[in-house]
Amino acid sequence: MQKRMGEAVARVARKVNDTVENKTDSLDLANCKLMTFPIGIYKAMRSVTEGIHCISLANNELKSITNRFVTTFNQLRELNLAGNYLHHLPEEISSLLHLRAINLSRNRFRHFPEPLAAVTTLETIDLEENEIREVPTEKLASMASLRSLNLRANPVGPEVRLLVRPLVSFDLLLSPEKPIPKA
């Protein structure tokens, strides 16, 4: 067990060092078994955080994203948090003034993460395979940059399908409706 943990820590350290040394604009920490965003990364990356535009934390074991993460990486354009245990986002996510795409698929959201509606630059929101039943259609309709919202494999009700179509100008991806069983 300790050996596997040590290997995981070493893998994260290598990826962070590669990003810092090569001054790339992305940080890929997908599949690293992270339960939280390591605090040490903030110090290790302080010289390059302004240049980070894309972060992938997909397929980890994250239960939350902190305010510090959002405020530290405030130049993000893309954020991939797919395949974690997230159920809410901090209000500070609305301070990401350059964010164009966020992937929150395969998480534990029961409600649409409303702080996203305040991110005016968002073009793509992926919420596939969550537990979302209701969507704030009026707020989404006011998102001028939004081009695609993926809500496939969510238990959204038929009222969402009826309300959304006339209100929004973006692509709404939903799972096909299941036929109502006959009594």
C-alpha positions as YAML, in Angstrom:
chain: A
units: angstrom
residues:
- id: 1
  name: MET
  ca: [0.00, 0.00, 0.00]
- id: 2
  name: GLN
  ca: [2.74, 2.49, 0.96]
- id: 3
  name: LYS
  ca: [4.66, 1.63, -2.19]
- id: 4
  name: ARG
  ca: [1.63, 2.46, -4.37]
- id: 5
  name: MET
  ca: [1.10, 5.73, -2.50]
- id: 6
  name: GLY
  ca: [4.76, 6.63, -2.95]
- id: 7
  name: GLU
  ca: [4.52, 5.88, -6.67]
- id: 8
  name: ALA
  ca: [1.41, 8.09, -6.96]
- id: 9
  name: VAL
  ca: [3.15, 10.98, -5.17]
- id: 10
  name: ALA
  ca: [6.20, 10.59, -7.41]
- id: 11
  name: ARG
  ca: [3.99, 10.60, -10.53]
- id: 12
  name: VAL
  ca: [2.27, 13.83, -9.42]
- id: 13
  name: ALA
  ca: [5.64, 15.44, -8.62]
- id: 14
  name: ARG
  ca: [7.01, 14.46, -12.07]
- id: 15
  name: LYS
  ca: [3.98, 15.93, -13.84]
- id: 16
  name: VAL
  ca: [4.18, 19.18, -11.86]
- id: 17
  name: ASN
  ca: [7.94, 19.45, -12.46]
- id: 18
  name: ASP
  ca: [7.46, 18.86, -16.20]
- id: 19
  name: THR
  ca: [4.88, 21.65, -16.33]
- id: 20
  name: VAL
  ca: [7.12, 24.07, -14.40]
- id: 21
  name: GLU
  ca: [10.36, 23.23, -16.24]
- id: 22
  name: ASN
  ca: [8.82, 23.29, -19.71]
- id: 23
  name: LYS
  ca: [6.57, 26.28, -18.89]
- id: 24
  name: THR
  ca: [3.65, 24.56, -20.60]
- id: 25
  name: ASP
  ca: [0.18, 26.02, -20.32]
- id: 26
  name: SER
  ca: [-1.41, 22.81, -19.06]
- id: 27
  name: LEU
  ca: [-1.24, 20.57, -16.01]
- id: 28
  name: ASP
  ca: [-2.46, 16.99, -16.36]
- id: 29
  name: LEU
  ca: [-3.06, 15.27, -13.04]
- id: 30
  name: ALA
  ca: [-5.68, 12.83, -14.33]
- id: 31
  name: ASN
  ca: [-5.73, 9.32, -12.91]
- id: 32
  name: CYS
  ca: [-3.48, 10.15, -9.94]
- id: 33
  name: LYS
  ca: [-5.82, 8.91, -7.18]
- id: 34
  name: LEU
  ca: [-5.94, 12.42, -5.65]
- id: 35
  name: MET
  ca: [-8.42, 12.90, -2.83]
- id: 36
  name: THR
  ca: [-7.57, 16.61, -2.54]
- id: 37
  name: PHE
  ca: [-5.50, 19.00, -4.59]
- id: 38
  name: PRO
  ca: [-2.03, 18.76, -2.99]
- id: 39
  name: ILE
  ca: [-1.12, 21.97, -1.13]
- id: 40
  name: GLY
  ca: [2.54, 21.56, -2.10]
- id: 41
  name: ILE
  ca: [1.63, 22.10, -5.75]
- id: 42
  name: TYR
  ca: [0.71, 25.72, -5.05]
- id: 43
  name: LYS
  ca: [4.26, 26.44, -3.89]
- id: 44
  name: ALA
  ca: [5.92, 24.34, -6.60]
- id: 45
  name: MET
  ca: [3.97, 26.11, -9.34]
- id: 46
  name: ARG
  ca: [3.81, 29.67, -8.00]
- id: 47
  name: SER
  ca: [6.13, 30.94, -10.76]
- id: 48
  name: VAL
  ca: [3.93, 29.57, -13.56]
- id: 49
  name: THR
  ca: [0.32, 29.68, -12.27]
- id: 50
  name: GLU
  ca: [-0.53, 32.72, -14.41]
- id: 51
  name: GLY
  ca: [0.43, 30.76, -17.52]
- id: 52
  name: ILE
  ca: [-1.68, 27.67, -16.76]
- id: 53
  name: HIS
  ca: [-4.70, 27.64, -19.06]
- id: 54
  name: CYS
  ca: [-5.77, 23.99, -18.92]
- id: 55
  name: ILE
  ca: [-5.95, 21.61, -15.95]
- id: 56
  name: SER
  ca: [-7.14, 18.03, -15.95]
- id: 57
  name: LEU
  ca: [-7.97, 16.41, -12.64]
- id: 58
  name: ALA
  ca: [-10.13, 13.75, -14.29]
- id: 59
  name: ASN
  ca: [-10.61, 10.31, -12.78]
- id: 60
  name: ASN
  ca: [-9.37, 11.04, -9.30]
- id: 61
  name: GLU
  ca: [-11.21, 10.84, -5.98]
- id: 62
  name: LEU
  ca: [-11.84, 14.55, -5.40]
- id: 63
  name: LYS
  ca: [-14.84, 15.45, -3.24]
- id: 64
  name: SER
  ca: [-14.39, 19.21, -3.53]
- id: 65
  name: ILE
  ca: [-12.50, 21.99, -5.22]
- id: 66
  name: THR
  ca: [-11.27, 24.73, -2.92]
- id: 67
  name: ASN
  ca: [-11.49, 28.50, -3.21]
- id: 68
  name: ARG
  ca: [-7.67, 28.55, -3.19]
- id: 69
  name: PHE
  ca: [-7.54, 26.33, -6.28]
- id: 70
  name: VAL
  ca: [-9.87, 28.65, -8.18]
- id: 71
  name: THR
  ca: [-8.12, 31.85, -7.13]
- id: 72
  name: THR
  ca: [-4.64, 30.43, -7.76]
- id: 73
  name: PHE
  ca: [-5.40, 29.18, -11.27]
- id: 74
  name: ASN
  ca: [-7.49, 32.20, -12.27]
- id: 75
  name: GLN
  ca: [-6.34, 32.18, -15.92]
- id: 76
  name: LEU
  ca: [-7.93, 28.79, -16.71]
- id: 77
  name: ARG
  ca: [-9.64, 28.33, -20.06]
- id: 78
  name: GLU
  ca: [-10.35, 24.61, -19.67]
- id: 79
  name: LEU
  ca: [-10.99, 22.58, -16.53]
- id: 80
  name: ASN
  ca: [-11.57, 18.83, -16.61]
- id: 81
  name: LEU
  ca: [-12.97, 17.41, -13.38]
- id: 82
  name: ALA
  ca: [-14.71, 14.36, -14.90]
- id: 83
  name: GLY
  ca: [-14.89, 11.14, -12.93]
- id: 84
  name: ASN
  ca: [-14.63, 12.43, -9.37]
- id: 85
  name: TYR
  ca: [-17.01, 12.67, -6.39]
- id: 86
  name: LEU
  ca: [-17.89, 16.35, -6.67]
- id: 87
  name: HIS
  ca: [-21.38, 17.52, -5.72]
- id: 88
  name: HIS
  ca: [-20.89, 21.32, -5.64]
- id: 89
  name: LEU
  ca: [-18.54, 24.04, -6.83]
- id: 90
  name: PRO
  ca: [-17.31, 27.05, -4.85]
- id: 91
  name: GLU
  ca: [-18.90, 30.43, -5.63]
- id: 92
  name: GLU
  ca: [-15.42, 31.64, -6.60]
- id: 93
  name: ILE
  ca: [-15.68, 29.63, -9.83]
- id: 94
  name: SER
  ca: [-17.49, 32.69, -11.19]
- id: 95
  name: SER
  ca: [-14.19, 34.60, -10.93]
- id: 96
  name: LEU
  ca: [-12.66, 32.48, -13.73]
- id: 97
  name: LEU
  ca: [-13.02, 35.20, -16.35]
- id: 98
  name: HIS
  ca: [-11.36, 33.18, -19.14]
- id: 99
  name: LEU
  ca: [-13.00, 29.76, -18.60]
- id: 100
  name: ARG
  ca: [-14.44, 28.44, -21.86]
- id: 101
  name: ALA
  ca: [-14.96, 24.73, -21.13]
- id: 102
  name: ILE
  ca: [-15.64, 22.70, -18.00]
- id: 103
  name: ASN
  ca: [-16.12, 18.95, -17.84]
- id: 104
  name: LEU
  ca: [-17.99, 17.76, -14.75]
- id: 105
  name: SER
  ca: [-19.25, 14.47, -16.18]
- id: 106
  name: ARG
  ca: [-19.41, 11.37, -14.01]
- id: 107
  name: ASN
  ca: [-19.60, 13.19, -10.68]
- id: 108
  name: ARG
  ca: [-22.29, 13.43, -7.98]
- id: 109
  name: PHE
  ca: [-24.10, 16.66, -8.78]
- id: 110
  name: ARG
  ca: [-27.78, 16.54, -7.81]
- id: 111
  name: HIS
  ca: [-28.36, 20.16, -8.81]
- id: 112
  name: PHE
  ca: [-26.99, 22.19, -11.67]
- id: 113
  name: PRO
  ca: [-23.88, 23.95, -10.28]
- id: 114
  name: GLU
  ca: [-25.33, 27.47, -10.35]
- id: 115
  name: PRO
  ca: [-22.01, 29.33, -9.95]
- id: 116
  name: LEU
  ca: [-21.35, 28.27, -13.57]
- id: 117
  name: ALA
  ca: [-24.20, 30.49, -14.76]
- id: 118
  name: ALA
  ca: [-22.14, 33.52, -13.68]
- id: 119
  name: VAL
  ca: [-19.15, 32.53, -15.85]
- id: 120
  name: THR
  ca: [-19.90, 34.68, -18.89]
- id: 121
  name: THR
  ca: [-17.12, 33.18, -21.05]
- id: 122
  name: LEU
  ca: [-18.27, 29.54, -20.76]
- id: 123
  name: GLU
  ca: [-18.93, 27.92, -24.13]
- id: 124
  name: THR
  ca: [-19.14, 24.24, -23.12]
- id: 125
  name: ILE
  ca: [-20.49, 22.60, -19.98]
- id: 126
  name: ASP
  ca: [-20.41, 18.80, -19.72]
- id: 127
  name: LEU
  ca: [-22.53, 17.37, -16.90]
- id: 128
  name: GLU
  ca: [-23.16, 13.93, -18.39]
- id: 129
  name: GLU
  ca: [-23.81, 11.10, -15.91]
- id: 130
  name: ASN
  ca: [-24.70, 13.05, -12.79]
- id: 131
  name: GLU
  ca: [-27.95, 13.07, -10.80]
- id: 132
  name: ILE
  ca: [-29.34, 16.42, -11.97]
- id: 133
  name: ARG
  ca: [-33.13, 16.71, -12.05]
- id: 134
  name: GLU
  ca: [-33.68, 20.46, -12.48]
- id: 135
  name: VAL
  ca: [-31.93, 23.08, -14.57]
- id: 136
  name: PRO
  ca: [-32.07, 26.89, -14.07]
- id: 137
  name: THR
  ca: [-33.25, 27.53, -17.63]
- id: 138
  name: GLU
  ca: [-33.62, 31.31, -17.25]
- id: 139
  name: LYS
  ca: [-30.04, 31.65, -16.02]
- id: 140
  name: LEU
  ca: [-28.75, 29.41, -18.80]
- id: 141
  name: ALA
  ca: [-30.67, 31.39, -21.40]
- id: 142
  name: SER
  ca: [-28.78, 34.51, -20.33]
- id: 143
  name: MET
  ca: [-25.37, 32.88, -20.92]
- id: 144
  name: ALA
  ca: [-24.49, 34.54, -24.22]
- id: 145
  name: SER
  ca: [-21.29, 32.53, -24.86]
- id: 146
  name: LEU
  ca: [-22.74, 29.08, -24.09]
- id: 147
  name: ARG
  ca: [-22.70, 26.82, -27.14]
- id: 148
  name: SER
  ca: [-23.16, 23.34, -25.67]
- id: 149
  name: LEU
  ca: [-24.64, 21.87, -22.50]
- id: 150
  name: ASN
  ca: [-24.42, 18.09, -22.10]
- id: 151
  name: LEU
  ca: [-26.97, 16.68, -19.67]
- id: 152
  name: ARG
  ca: [-27.08, 13.13, -21.04]
- id: 153
  name: ALA
  ca: [-27.65, 10.37, -18.48]
- id: 154
  name: ASN
  ca: [-29.22, 12.72, -15.93]
- id: 155
  name: PRO
  ca: [-32.75, 12.25, -14.60]
- id: 156
  name: VAL
  ca: [-33.95, 15.64, -15.89]
- id: 157
  name: GLY
  ca: [-37.70, 15.84, -16.05]
- id: 158
  name: PRO
  ca: [-39.83, 16.38, -19.16]
- id: 159
  name: GLU
  ca: [-40.53, 19.96, -18.06]
- id: 160
  name: VAL
  ca: [-36.85, 20.77, -18.69]
- id: 161
  name: ARG
  ca: [-37.18, 19.51, -22.25]
- id: 162
  name: LEU
  ca: [-40.24, 21.70, -22.81]
- id: 163
  name: LEU
  ca: [-38.91, 24.83, -21.12]
- id: 164
  name: VAL
  ca: [-35.42, 24.81, -22.54]
- id: 165
  name: ARG
  ca: [-36.07, 24.52, -26.27]
- id: 166
  name: PRO
  ca: [-37.63, 27.94, -26.88]
- id: 167
  name: LEU
  ca: [-35.36, 29.74, -24.40]
- id: 168
  name: VAL
  ca: [-31.84, 28.73, -25.36]
- id: 169
  name: SER
  ca: [-29.65, 29.22, -28.38]
- id: 170
  name: PHE
  ca: [-27.08, 26.55, -27.54]
- id: 171
  name: ASP
  ca: [-26.93, 22.80, -28.22]
- id: 172
  name: LEU
  ca: [-28.61, 20.89, -25.42]
- id: 173
  name: LEU
  ca: [-27.65, 17.24, -25.28]
- id: 174
  name: LEU
  ca: [-30.11, 15.00, -23.43]
- id: 175
  name: SER
  ca: [-30.62, 11.27, -23.30]
- id: 176
  name: PRO
  ca: [-33.57, 10.01, -25.33]
- id: 177
  name: GLU
  ca: [-36.82, 9.96, -23.42]
- id: 178
  name: LYS
  ca: [-37.84, 6.55, -22.18]
- id: 179
  name: PRO
  ca: [-41.29, 5.48, -23.29]
- id: 180
  name: ILE
  ca: [-43.90, 5.56, -20.55]
- id: 181
  name: PRO
  ca: [-44.85, 1.97, -19.69]
- id: 182
  name: LYS
  ca: [-48.46, 1.08, -20.41]
- id: 183
  name: ALA
  ca: [-50.53, 0.05, -17.42]
...
